[in-house]
Amino acid sequence: MAGHPKKKHSHAVQGKRRSHLALKAVALTPCPQCGTLKRPHEACARCGTYRGRRIITIKTKRAAPGPA
Ligand SMILES: [Zn+2]
């Protein structure tokens, strides 16, 4: 038998525990190449660059802006 709680947690204790569970808004920074908001430390989803270099090719119908 595993350990079992001796007392029922009150609704106040339940609320205190859940006070840390809220989701935060996603952090966004402008891409230095195209200005699109992107998540930091990730390649830009619009122009495919990271730290000034194109590292991924964006497959879209529209031509991706930025350095060739
Ligand atoms: Zn970009």
N, CA, C, O and the ligand as a Tripos MOL2 file, in Angstrom:
@<TRIPOS>MOLECULE
protein
  273   271    69     0     0
PROTEIN
NO_CHARGES

@<TRIPOS>ATOM
      1 N           0.8490   -1.1960    0.0000 N.3       1 MET1
      2 CA          0.0000    0.0000    0.0000 C.3       1 MET1
      3 C           0.8830    1.2450    0.0000 C.2       1 MET1
      4 O           1.7430    1.4360    0.8600 O.2       1 MET1
      5 N           0.6430    2.0380   -0.9560 N.am      2 ALA2
      6 CA          1.3950    3.2890   -1.0340 C.3       2 ALA2
      7 C           0.8940    4.2580    0.0230 C.2       2 ALA2
      8 O          -0.1250    4.0270    0.6750 O.2       2 ALA2
      9 N           1.6450    5.3640    0.1800 N.am      3 GLY3
     10 CA          1.2520    6.3610    1.1580 C.3       3 GLY3
     11 C          -0.0810    6.9960    0.8160 C.2       3 GLY3
     12 O          -0.3720    7.2470   -0.3530 O.2       3 GLY3
     13 N          -0.8750    7.2530    1.8090 N.am      4 HIS4
     14 CA         -2.1780    7.8620    1.5860 C.3       4 HIS4
     15 C          -2.2890    9.1360    2.4080 C.2       4 HIS4
     16 O          -1.7070    9.2270    3.4880 O.2       4 HIS4
     17 N          -3.0350   10.1280    1.9080 N.am      5 PRO5
     18 CA         -3.2080   11.3580    2.6750 C.3       5 PRO5
     19 C          -4.0290   11.1090    3.9320 C.2       5 PRO5
     20 O          -5.0210   10.3810    3.9230 O.2       5 PRO5
     21 N          -3.5800   11.7380    5.0100 N.am      6 LYS6
     22 CA         -4.2650   11.5330    6.2840 C.3       6 LYS6
     23 C          -5.5040   12.3940    6.3840 C.2       6 LYS6
     24 O          -6.5100   12.0050    6.9780 O.2       6 LYS6
     25 N          -5.4090   13.6150    5.7700 N.am      7 LYS7
     26 CA         -6.5200   14.5550    5.8650 C.3       7 LYS7
     27 C          -6.9050   15.0250    4.4630 C.2       7 LYS7
     28 O          -6.0540   15.1080    3.5770 O.2       7 LYS7
     29 N          -8.1570   15.3260    4.2700 N.am      8 LYS8
     30 CA         -8.6200   15.8830    3.0040 C.3       8 LYS8
     31 C          -8.1150   17.3100    2.8680 C.2       8 LYS8
     32 O          -8.1840   18.0860    3.8210 O.2       8 LYS8
     33 N          -7.6020   17.6680    1.6800 N.am      9 HIS9
     34 CA         -7.1650   19.0370    1.4330 C.3       9 HIS9
     35 C          -8.3760   19.9300    1.2610 C.2       9 HIS9
     36 O          -9.3130   19.5960    0.5360 O.2       9 HIS9
     37 N          -8.3500   21.0740    1.9390 N.am     10 SER10
     38 CA         -9.4650   22.0070    1.8490 C.3      10 SER10
     39 C          -9.4830   22.6690    0.4740 C.2      10 SER10
     40 O          -8.5100   22.5830   -0.2750 O.2      10 SER10
     41 N         -10.5680   23.3170    0.1520 N.am     11 HIS11
     42 CA        -10.6610   24.0440   -1.1210 C.3      11 HIS11
     43 C          -9.6400   25.1720   -1.1670 C.2      11 HIS11
     44 O          -9.1430   25.5110   -2.2410 O.2      11 HIS11
     45 N          -9.3140   25.7670    0.0000 N.am     12 ALA12
     46 CA         -8.2970   26.8260    0.0250 C.3      12 ALA12
     47 C          -6.9350   26.2670   -0.3620 C.2      12 ALA12
     48 O          -6.2080   26.8810   -1.1420 O.2      12 ALA12
     49 N          -6.5890   25.1130    0.1770 N.am     13 VAL13
     50 CA         -5.3060   24.4850   -0.1690 C.3      13 VAL13
     51 C          -5.3020   24.0900   -1.6300 C.2      13 VAL13
     52 O          -4.2860   24.2370   -2.3090 O.2      13 VAL13
     53 N          -6.4060   23.6000   -2.1150 N.am     14 GLN14
     54 CA         -6.5100   23.2490   -3.5410 C.3      14 GLN14
     55 C          -6.2810   24.4680   -4.3990 C.2      14 GLN14
     56 O          -5.5810   24.3960   -5.4090 O.2      14 GLN14
     57 N          -6.8730   25.6100   -4.0060 N.am     15 GLY15
     58 CA         -6.7020   26.8290   -4.7820 C.3      15 GLY15
     59 C          -5.2740   27.3340   -4.7390 C.2      15 GLY15
     60 O          -4.7560   27.8210   -5.7440 O.2      15 GLY15
     61 N          -4.6270   27.2220   -3.5750 N.am     16 LYS16
     62 CA         -3.2300   27.6590   -3.4710 C.3      16 LYS16
     63 C          -2.3480   26.8130   -4.3830 C.2      16 LYS16
     64 O          -1.4430   27.3370   -5.0320 O.2      16 LYS16
     65 N          -2.5990   25.5320   -4.4330 N.am     17 ARG17
     66 CA         -1.8090   24.6600   -5.3040 C.3      17 ARG17
     67 C          -2.0260   25.0570   -6.7640 C.2      17 ARG17
     68 O          -1.0750   25.0880   -7.5450 O.2      17 ARG17
     69 N          -3.2610   25.3570   -7.1310 N.am     18 ARG18
     70 CA         -3.5730   25.6590   -8.5300 C.3      18 ARG18
     71 C          -3.2350   27.0990   -8.9190 C.2      18 ARG18
     72 O          -3.3810   27.4750  -10.0820 O.2      18 ARG18
     73 N          -2.7810   27.9110   -7.9480 N.am     19 SER19
     74 CA         -2.4320   29.2950   -8.2710 C.3      19 SER19
     75 C          -1.2330   29.3600   -9.2020 C.2      19 SER19
     76 O          -0.9920   30.4060   -9.8060 O.2      19 SER19
     77 N          -0.4740   28.2820   -9.3380 N.am     20 HIS20
     78 CA          0.7100   28.2720  -10.1990 C.3      20 HIS20
     79 C           0.4510   27.5930  -11.5390 C.2      20 HIS20
     80 O           1.3850   27.4050  -12.3180 O.2      20 HIS20
     81 N          -0.7770   27.2270  -11.8190 N.am     21 LEU21
     82 CA         -1.0670   26.4240  -13.0020 C.3      21 LEU21
     83 C          -1.4660   27.2490  -14.2170 C.2      21 LEU21
     84 O          -1.6370   26.6920  -15.3010 O.2      21 LEU21
     85 N          -1.6180   28.5610  -14.0660 N.am     22 ALA22
     86 CA         -2.0890   29.3630  -15.1920 C.3      22 ALA22
     87 C          -1.0690   29.3690  -16.3180 C.2      22 ALA22
     88 O           0.1380   29.3410  -16.0750 O.2      22 ALA22
     89 N          -1.5610   29.4070  -17.5510 N.am     23 LEU23
     90 CA         -0.6820   29.4640  -18.7160 C.3      23 LEU23
     91 C          -0.2750   30.9030  -18.9710 C.2      23 LEU23
     92 O          -1.0680   31.8290  -18.7990 O.2      23 LEU23
     93 N           0.9870   31.0810  -19.3890 N.am     24 LYS24
     94 CA          1.4820   32.4160  -19.7170 C.3      24 LYS24
     95 C           1.3240   32.6610  -21.2120 C.2      24 LYS24
     96 O           1.2760   31.7290  -22.0140 O.2      24 LYS24
     97 N           1.2460   33.9230  -21.5560 N.am     25 ALA25
     98 CA          1.1960   34.2730  -22.9680 C.3      25 ALA25
     99 C           2.5350   33.9360  -23.6170 C.2      25 ALA25
    100 O           3.5830   34.0520  -22.9820 O.2      25 ALA25
    101 N           2.5000   33.5190  -24.8810 N.am     26 VAL26
    102 CA          3.7160   33.1580  -25.6000 C.3      26 VAL26
    103 C           4.5580   34.4090  -25.8180 C.2      26 VAL26
    104 O           4.0540   35.4300  -26.2870 O.2      26 VAL26
    105 N           5.8530   34.3270  -25.4750 N.am     27 ALA27
    106 CA          6.7550   35.4600  -25.6780 C.3      27 ALA27
    107 C           7.0440   35.6130  -27.1690 C.2      27 ALA27
    108 O           7.3420   34.6310  -27.8500 O.2      27 ALA27
    109 N           6.9560   36.8360  -27.6740 N.am     28 LEU28
    110 CA          7.1920   37.0960  -29.0900 C.3      28 LEU28
    111 C           8.1490   38.2630  -29.2410 C.2      28 LEU28
    112 O           8.0310   39.2700  -28.5440 O.2      28 LEU28
    113 N           9.1030   38.1200  -30.1610 N.am     29 THR29
    114 CA         10.0270   39.1950  -30.4800 C.3      29 THR29
    115 C          10.0240   39.4060  -31.9850 C.2      29 THR29
    116 O           9.8250   38.4430  -32.7260 O.2      29 THR29
    117 N          10.2380   40.6320  -32.4700 N.am     30 PRO30
    118 CA         10.2440   40.8560  -33.9120 C.3      30 PRO30
    119 C          11.4700   40.2280  -34.5660 C.2      30 PRO30
    120 O          12.5760   40.2780  -34.0280 O.2      30 PRO30
    121 N          11.2490   39.6410  -35.7300 N.am     31 CYS31
    122 CA         12.3530   39.0650  -36.5010 C.3      31 CYS31
    123 C          13.2310   40.1910  -37.0240 C.2      31 CYS31
    124 O          12.7080   41.1420  -37.6050 O.2      31 CYS31
    125 N          14.5550   40.1230  -36.8390 N.am     32 PRO32
    126 CA         15.4340   41.1960  -37.3340 C.3      32 PRO32
    127 C          15.4570   41.2760  -38.8560 C.2      32 PRO32
    128 O          15.8280   42.3150  -39.4030 O.2      32 PRO32
    129 N          15.0710   40.2070  -39.5600 N.am     33 GLN33
    130 CA         15.1020   40.2100  -41.0130 C.3      33 GLN33
    131 C          13.8190   40.7880  -41.6030 C.2      33 GLN33
    132 O          13.8700   41.6880  -42.4410 O.2      33 GLN33
    133 N          12.6730   40.2770  -41.1680 N.am     34 CYS34
    134 CA         11.4190   40.6690  -41.8090 C.3      34 CYS34
    135 C          10.4660   41.3650  -40.8580 C.2      34 CYS34
    136 O           9.4460   41.8920  -41.3020 O.2      34 CYS34
    137 N          10.7640   41.3880  -39.5510 N.am     35 GLY35
    138 CA          9.9200   42.1260  -38.6200 C.3      35 GLY35
    139 C           8.7210   41.3570  -38.1040 C.2      35 GLY35
    140 O           7.9910   41.8530  -37.2450 O.2      35 GLY35
    141 N           8.5090   40.1660  -38.6090 N.am     36 THR36
    142 CA          7.3870   39.3590  -38.1270 C.3      36 THR36
    143 C           7.6370   38.9500  -36.6800 C.2      36 THR36
    144 O           8.7700   38.6570  -36.2960 O.2      36 THR36
    145 N           6.5860   38.9330  -35.8920 N.am     37 LEU37
    146 CA          6.7420   38.4800  -34.5210 C.3      37 LEU37
    147 C           7.0110   36.9830  -34.5220 C.2      37 LEU37
    148 O           6.3070   36.2060  -35.1670 O.2      37 LEU37
    149 N           8.0480   36.5980  -33.7810 N.am     38 LYS38
    150 CA          8.4130   35.1810  -33.7040 C.3      38 LYS38
    151 C           8.8270   34.8660  -32.2880 C.2      38 LYS38
    152 O           9.1000   35.7720  -31.5010 O.2      38 LYS38
    153 N           8.8760   33.5990  -31.9580 N.am     39 ARG39
    154 CA          9.3060   33.2020  -30.6290 C.3      39 ARG39
    155 C          10.8300   33.3160  -30.5540 C.2      39 ARG39
    156 O          11.5180   32.9670  -31.5130 O.2      39 ARG39
    157 N          11.3660   33.7990  -29.4320 N.am     40 PRO40
    158 CA         12.8110   33.9290  -29.3100 C.3      40 PRO40
    159 C          13.4970   32.5650  -29.3360 C.2      40 PRO40
    160 O          12.9250   31.5660  -28.9000 O.2      40 PRO40
    161 N          14.7120   32.5300  -29.8440 N.am     41 HIS41
    162 CA         15.5510   31.3380  -29.9330 C.3      41 HIS41
    163 C          14.9940   30.3230  -30.9240 C.2      41 HIS41
    164 O          15.3500   29.1450  -30.8770 O.2      41 HIS41
    165 N          14.1250   30.7740  -31.8150 N.am     42 GLU42
    166 CA         13.5960   29.8790  -32.8440 C.3      42 GLU42
    167 C          13.7620   30.5480  -34.2010 C.2      42 GLU42
    168 O          13.8050   31.7740  -34.3030 O.2      42 GLU42
    169 N          13.8530   29.7300  -35.2350 N.am     43 ALA43
    170 CA         13.9400   30.2750  -36.5850 C.3      43 ALA43
    171 C          12.6210   30.9520  -36.9330 C.2      43 ALA43
    172 O          11.5550   30.5390  -36.4770 O.2      43 ALA43
    173 N          12.7100   32.0080  -37.7560 N.am     44 CYS44
    174 CA         11.5180   32.7410  -38.1560 C.3      44 CYS44
    175 C          10.6940   31.8670  -39.0990 C.2      44 CYS44
    176 O          11.2300   31.2910  -40.0460 O.2      44 CYS44
    177 N           9.3990   31.7700  -38.8390 N.am     45 ALA45
    178 CA          8.5330   30.9330  -39.6750 C.3      45 ALA45
    179 C           8.1990   31.6110  -40.9920 C.2      45 ALA45
    180 O           7.7050   30.9570  -41.9110 O.2      45 ALA45
    181 N           8.4600   32.9240  -41.1040 N.am     46 ARG46
    182 CA          8.0810   33.6380  -42.3250 C.3      46 ARG46
    183 C           9.2370   33.6840  -43.3150 C.2      46 ARG46
    184 O           9.0450   33.4030  -44.4980 O.2      46 ARG46
    185 N          10.4530   34.0410  -42.8440 N.am     47 CYS47
    186 CA         11.5750   34.1490  -43.7730 C.3      47 CYS47
    187 C          12.5930   33.0250  -43.5710 C.2      47 CYS47
    188 O          13.5190   32.8950  -44.3710 O.2      47 CYS47
    189 N          12.4470   32.2200  -42.5330 N.am     48 GLY48
    190 CA         13.3040   31.0490  -42.3740 C.3      48 GLY48
    191 C          14.7210   31.3600  -41.9440 C.2      48 GLY48
    192 O          15.6140   30.5460  -42.1770 O.2      48 GLY48
    193 N          14.9660   32.5120  -41.3220 N.am     49 THR49
    194 CA         16.3200   32.8640  -40.9190 C.3      49 THR49
    195 C          16.4660   32.7440  -39.4080 C.2      49 THR49
    196 O          15.5000   32.8500  -38.6520 O.2      49 THR49
    197 N          17.6930   32.5230  -39.0040 N.am     50 TYR50
    198 CA         18.0380   32.5530  -37.5890 C.3      50 TYR50
    199 C          19.4260   33.1550  -37.4840 C.2      50 TYR50
    200 O          20.3550   32.6900  -38.1440 O.2      50 TYR50
    201 N          19.5790   34.1830  -36.6600 N.am     51 ARG51
    202 CA         20.8230   34.9320  -36.5050 C.3      51 ARG51
    203 C          21.3810   35.3750  -37.8640 C.2      51 ARG51
    204 O          22.5840   35.2830  -38.1110 O.2      51 ARG51
    205 N          20.4990   35.8510  -38.7310 N.am     52 GLY52
    206 CA         20.9150   36.4300  -39.9900 C.3      52 GLY52
    207 C          21.1640   35.4390  -41.1020 C.2      52 GLY52
    208 O          21.4610   35.8450  -42.2260 O.2      52 GLY52
    209 N          21.0520   34.1400  -40.8230 N.am     53 ARG53
    210 CA         21.2970   33.1550  -41.8740 C.3      53 ARG53
    211 C          20.0000   32.4070  -42.1650 C.2      53 ARG53
    212 O          19.2390   32.0830  -41.2540 O.2      53 ARG53
    213 N          19.7610   32.1380  -43.4440 N.am     54 ARG54
    214 CA         18.5900   31.3280  -43.8070 C.3      54 ARG54
    215 C          18.9250   29.8720  -43.5320 C.2      54 ARG54
    216 O          19.8670   29.3210  -44.1010 O.2      54 ARG54
    217 N          18.1560   29.2650  -42.6670 N.am     55 ILE55
    218 CA         18.4650   27.8880  -42.2840 C.3      55 ILE55
    219 C          17.3380   26.9340  -42.6580 C.2      55 ILE55
    220 O          17.5470   25.7210  -42.6910 O.2      55 ILE55
    221 N          16.1560   27.4550  -42.9380 N.am     56 ILE56
    222 CA         15.0800   26.5760  -43.3820 C.3      56 ILE56
    223 C          14.4160   27.2260  -44.5810 C.2      56 ILE56
    224 O          14.4090   28.4500  -44.7160 O.2      56 ILE56
    225 N          13.8640   26.4070  -45.4380 N.am     57 THR57
    226 CA         13.1490   26.8970  -46.6100 C.3      57 THR57
    227 C          11.6580   26.8540  -46.3160 C.2      57 THR57
    228 O          11.1170   25.8140  -45.9410 O.2      57 THR57
    229 N          11.0020   27.9920  -46.4900 N.am     58 ILE58
    230 CA          9.5740   28.0880  -46.2220 C.3      58 ILE58
    231 C           8.8110   27.6530  -47.4680 C.2      58 ILE58
    232 O           9.0130   28.2020  -48.5510 O.2      58 ILE58
    233 N           7.9420   26.6740  -47.3100 N.am     59 LYS59
    234 CA          7.1290   26.2080  -48.4350 C.3      59 LYS59
    235 C           5.7800   26.9180  -48.3940 C.2      59 LYS59
    236 O           4.8720   26.5150  -47.6660 O.2      59 LYS59
    237 N           5.6650   27.9840  -49.1900 N.am     60 THR60
    238 CA          4.3910   28.6840  -49.2930 C.3      60 THR60
    239 C           4.1750   29.0520  -50.7510 C.2      60 THR60
    240 O           5.0910   28.9880  -51.5710 O.2      60 THR60
    241 N           2.9250   29.4440  -51.0570 N.am     61 LYS61
    242 CA          2.6190   29.8760  -52.4090 C.3      61 LYS61
    243 C           3.2420   31.2420  -52.6790 C.2      61 LYS61
    244 O           3.6850   31.5260  -53.7930 O.2      61 LYS61
    245 N           3.2730   32.1060  -51.6190 N.am     62 ARG62
    246 CA          3.8740   33.4230  -51.7790 C.3      62 ARG62
    247 C           5.3830   33.3160  -51.5980 C.2      62 ARG62
    248 O           5.8700   32.4640  -50.8560 O.2      62 ARG62
    249 N           6.1130   34.1850  -52.2800 N.am     63 ALA63
    250 CA          7.5660   34.2090  -52.1360 C.3      63 ALA63
    251 C           7.9350   34.7850  -50.7760 C.2      63 ALA63
    252 O           7.3770   35.7990  -50.3570 O.2      63 ALA63
    253 N           8.8650   34.1470  -50.0910 N.am     64 ALA64
    254 CA          9.2800   34.6070  -48.7740 C.3      64 ALA64
    255 C          10.1870   35.8220  -48.9230 C.2      64 ALA64
    256 O          11.1080   35.8070  -49.7400 O.2      64 ALA64
    257 N           9.9410   36.8730  -48.1470 N.am     65 PRO65
    258 CA         10.8220   38.0560  -48.2200 C.3      65 PRO65
    259 C          12.1400   37.7910  -47.4970 C.2      65 PRO65
    260 O          12.3440   36.7290  -46.9090 O.2      65 PRO65
    261 N          13.0210   38.7730  -47.5530 N.am     66 GLY66
    262 CA         14.2680   38.6530  -46.8280 C.3      66 GLY66
    263 C          15.4270   38.3820  -47.7620 C.2      66 GLY66
    264 O          15.2670   38.4450  -48.9800 O.2      66 GLY66
    265 N          16.6100   38.0760  -47.2060 N.am     67 PRO67
    266 CA         17.8030   37.8780  -48.0230 C.3      67 PRO67
    267 C          17.6770   36.6240  -48.8880 C.2      67 PRO67
    268 O          17.0700   35.6310  -48.4840 O.2      67 PRO67
    269 N          18.2490   36.6890  -50.0580 N.am     68 ALA68
    270 CA         18.1310   35.5840  -51.0010 C.3      68 ALA68
    271 C          18.9880   34.3970  -50.5750 C.2      68 ALA68
    272 O          19.0080   33.3730  -51.2580 O.2      68 ALA68
    273 ZN         11.7140   36.7170  -40.4730 Zn       69 ZN69
@<TRIPOS>BOND
     1     1     2 1
     2     2     3 1
     3     3     4 2
     4     3     5 am
     5     5     6 1
     6     6     7 1
     7     7     8 2
     8     7     9 am
     9     9    10 1
    10    10    11 1
    11    11    12 2
    12    11    13 am
    13    13    14 1
    14    14    15 1
    15    15    16 2
    16    15    17 am
    17    17    18 1
    18    18    19 1
    19    19    20 2
    20    19    21 am
    21    21    22 1
    22    22    23 1
    23    23    24 2
    24    23    25 am
    25    25    26 1
    26    26    27 1
    27    27    28 2
    28    27    29 am
    29    29    30 1
    30    30    31 1
    31    31    32 2
    32    31    33 am
    33    33    34 1
    34    34    35 1
    35    35    36 2
    36    35    37 am
    37    37    38 1
    38    38    39 1
    39    39    40 2
    40    39    41 am
    41    41    42 1
    42    42    43 1
    43    43    44 2
    44    43    45 am
    45    45    46 1
    46    46    47 1
    47    47    48 2
    48    47    49 am
    49    49    50 1
    50    50    51 1
    51    51    52 2
    52    51    53 am
    53    53    54 1
    54    54    55 1
    55    55    56 2
    56    55    57 am
    57    57    58 1
    58    58    59 1
    59    59    60 2
    60    59    61 am
    61    61    62 1
    62    62    63 1
    63    63    64 2
    64    63    65 am
    65    65    66 1
    66    66    67 1
    67    67    68 2
    68    67    69 am
    69    69    70 1
    70    70    71 1
    71    71    72 2
    72    71    73 am
    73    73    74 1
    74    74    75 1
    75    75    76 2
    76    75    77 am
    77    77    78 1
    78    78    79 1
    79    79    80 2
    80    79    81 am
    81    81    82 1
    82    82    83 1
    83    83    84 2
    84    83    85 am
    85    85    86 1
    86    86    87 1
    87    87    88 2
    88    87    89 am
    89    89    90 1
    90    90    91 1
    91    91    92 2
    92    91    93 am
    93    93    94 1
    94    94    95 1
    95    95    96 2
    96    95    97 am
    97    97    98 1
    98    98    99 1
    99    99   100 2
   100    99   101 am
   101   101   102 1
   102   102   103 1
   103   103   104 2
   104   103   105 am
   105   105   106 1
   106   106   107 1
   107   107   108 2
   108   107   109 am
   109   109   110 1
   110   110   111 1
   111   111   112 2
   112   111   113 am
   113   113   114 1
   114   114   115 1
   115   115   116 2
   116   115   117 am
   117   117   118 1
   118   118   119 1
   119   119   120 2
   120   119   121 am
   121   121   122 1
   122   122   123 1
   123   123   124 2
   124   123   125 am
   125   125   126 1
   126   126   127 1
   127   127   128 2
   128   127   129 am
   129   129   130 1
   130   130   131 1
   131   131   132 2
   132   131   133 am
   133   133   134 1
   134   134   135 1
   135   135   136 2
   136   135   137 am
   137   137   138 1
   138   138   139 1
   139   139   140 2
   140   139   141 am
   141   141   142 1
   142   142   143 1
   143   143   144 2
   144   143   145 am
   145   145   146 1
   146   146   147 1
   147   147   148 2
   148   147   149 am
   149   149   150 1
   150   150   151 1
   151   151   152 2
   152   151   153 am
   153   153   154 1
   154   154   155 1
   155   155   156 2
   156   155   157 am
   157   157   158 1
   158   158   159 1
   159   159   160 2
   160   159   161 am
   161   161   162 1
   162   162   163 1
   163   163   164 2
   164   163   165 am
   165   165   166 1
   166   166   167 1
   167   167   168 2
   168   167   169 am
   169   169   170 1
   170   170   171 1
   171   171   172 2
   172   171   173 am
   173   173   174 1
   174   174   175 1
   175   175   176 2
   176   175   177 am
   177   177   178 1
   178   178   179 1
   179   179   180 2
   180   179   181 am
   181   181   182 1
   182   182   183 1
   183   183   184 2
   184   183   185 am
   185   185   186 1
   186   186   187 1
   187   187   188 2
   188   187   189 am
   189   189   190 1
   190   190   191 1
   191   191   192 2
   192   191   193 am
   193   193   194 1
   194   194   195 1
   195   195   196 2
   196   195   197 am
   197   197   198 1
   198   198   199 1
   199   199   200 2
   200   199   201 am
   201   201   202 1
   202   202   203 1
   203   203   204 2
   204   203   205 am
   205   205   206 1
   206   206   207 1
   207   207   208 2
   208   207   209 am
   209   209   210 1
   210   210   211 1
   211   211   212 2
   212   211   213 am
   213   213   214 1
   214   214   215 1
   215   215   216 2
   216   215   217 am
   217   217   218 1
   218   218   219 1
   219   219   220 2
   220   219   221 am
   221   221   222 1
   222   222   223 1
   223   223   224 2
   224   223   225 am
   225   225   226 1
   226   226   227 1
   227   227   228 2
   228   227   229 am
   229   229   230 1
   230   230   231 1
   231   231   232 2
   232   231   233 am
   233   233   234 1
   234   234   235 1
   235   235   236 2
   236   235   237 am
   237   237   238 1
   238   238   239 1
   239   239   240 2
   240   239   241 am
   241   241   242 1
   242   242   243 1
   243   243   244 2
   244   243   245 am
   245   245   246 1
   246   246   247 1
   247   247   248 2
   248   247   249 am
   249   249   250 1
   250   250   251 1
   251   251   252 2
   252   251   253 am
   253   253   254 1
   254   254   255 1
   255   255   256 2
   256   255   257 am
   257   257   258 1
   258   258   259 1
   259   259   260 2
   260   259   261 am
   261   261   262 1
   262   262   263 1
   263   263   264 2
   264   263   265 am
   265   265   266 1
   266   266   267 1
   267   267   268 2
   268   267   269 am
   269   269   270 1
   270   270   271 1
   271   271   272 2
@<TRIPOS>SUBSTRUCTURE
     1 MET1         2 RESIDUE 1 A MET
     2 ALA2         6 RESIDUE 1 A ALA
     3 GLY3        10 RESIDUE 1 A GLY
     4 HIS4        14 RESIDUE 1 A HIS
     5 PRO5        18 RESIDUE 1 A PRO
     6 LYS6        22 RESIDUE 1 A LYS
     7 LYS7        26 RESIDUE 1 A LYS
     8 LYS8        30 RESIDUE 1 A LYS
     9 HIS9        34 RESIDUE 1 A HIS
    10 SER10       38 RESIDUE 1 A SER
    11 HIS11       42 RESIDUE 1 A HIS
    12 ALA12       46 RESIDUE 1 A ALA
    13 VAL13       50 RESIDUE 1 A VAL
    14 GLN14       54 RESIDUE 1 A GLN
    15 GLY15       58 RESIDUE 1 A GLY
    16 LYS16       62 RESIDUE 1 A LYS
    17 ARG17       66 RESIDUE 1 A ARG
    18 ARG18       70 RESIDUE 1 A ARG
    19 SER19       74 RESIDUE 1 A SER
    20 HIS20       78 RESIDUE 1 A HIS
    21 LEU21       82 RESIDUE 1 A LEU
    22 ALA22       86 RESIDUE 1 A ALA
    23 LEU23       90 RESIDUE 1 A LEU
    24 LYS24       94 RESIDUE 1 A LYS
    25 ALA25       98 RESIDUE 1 A ALA
    26 VAL26      102 RESIDUE 1 A VAL
    27 ALA27      106 RESIDUE 1 A ALA
    28 LEU28      110 RESIDUE 1 A LEU
    29 THR29      114 RESIDUE 1 A THR
    30 PRO30      118 RESIDUE 1 A PRO
    31 CYS31      122 RESIDUE 1 A CYS
    32 PRO32      126 RESIDUE 1 A PRO
    33 GLN33      130 RESIDUE 1 A GLN
    34 CYS34      134 RESIDUE 1 A CYS
    35 GLY35      138 RESIDUE 1 A GLY
    36 THR36      142 RESIDUE 1 A THR
    37 LEU37      146 RESIDUE 1 A LEU
    38 LYS38      150 RESIDUE 1 A LYS
    39 ARG39      154 RESIDUE 1 A ARG
    40 PRO40      158 RESIDUE 1 A PRO
    41 HIS41      162 RESIDUE 1 A HIS
    42 GLU42      166 RESIDUE 1 A GLU
    43 ALA43      170 RESIDUE 1 A ALA
    44 CYS44      174 RESIDUE 1 A CYS
    45 ALA45      178 RESIDUE 1 A ALA
    46 ARG46      182 RESIDUE 1 A ARG
    47 CYS47      186 RESIDUE 1 A CYS
    48 GLY48      190 RESIDUE 1 A GLY
    49 THR49      194 RESIDUE 1 A THR
    50 TYR50      198 RESIDUE 1 A TYR
    51 ARG51      202 RESIDUE 1 A ARG
    52 GLY52      206 RESIDUE 1 A GLY
    53 ARG53      210 RESIDUE 1 A ARG
    54 ARG54      214 RESIDUE 1 A ARG
    55 ILE55      218 RESIDUE 1 A ILE
    56 ILE56      222 RESIDUE 1 A ILE
    57 THR57      226 RESIDUE 1 A THR
    58 ILE58      230 RESIDUE 1 A ILE
    59 LYS59      234 RESIDUE 1 A LYS
    60 THR60      238 RESIDUE 1 A THR
    61 LYS61      242 RESIDUE 1 A LYS
    62 ARG62      246 RESIDUE 1 A ARG
    63 ALA63      250 RESIDUE 1 A ALA
    64 ALA64      254 RESIDUE 1 A ALA
    65 PRO65      258 RESIDUE 1 A PRO
    66 GLY66      262 RESIDUE 1 A GLY
    67 PRO67      266 RESIDUE 1 A PRO
    68 ALA68      270 RESIDUE 1 A ALA
    69 ZN69       273 GROUP 0 **** ****
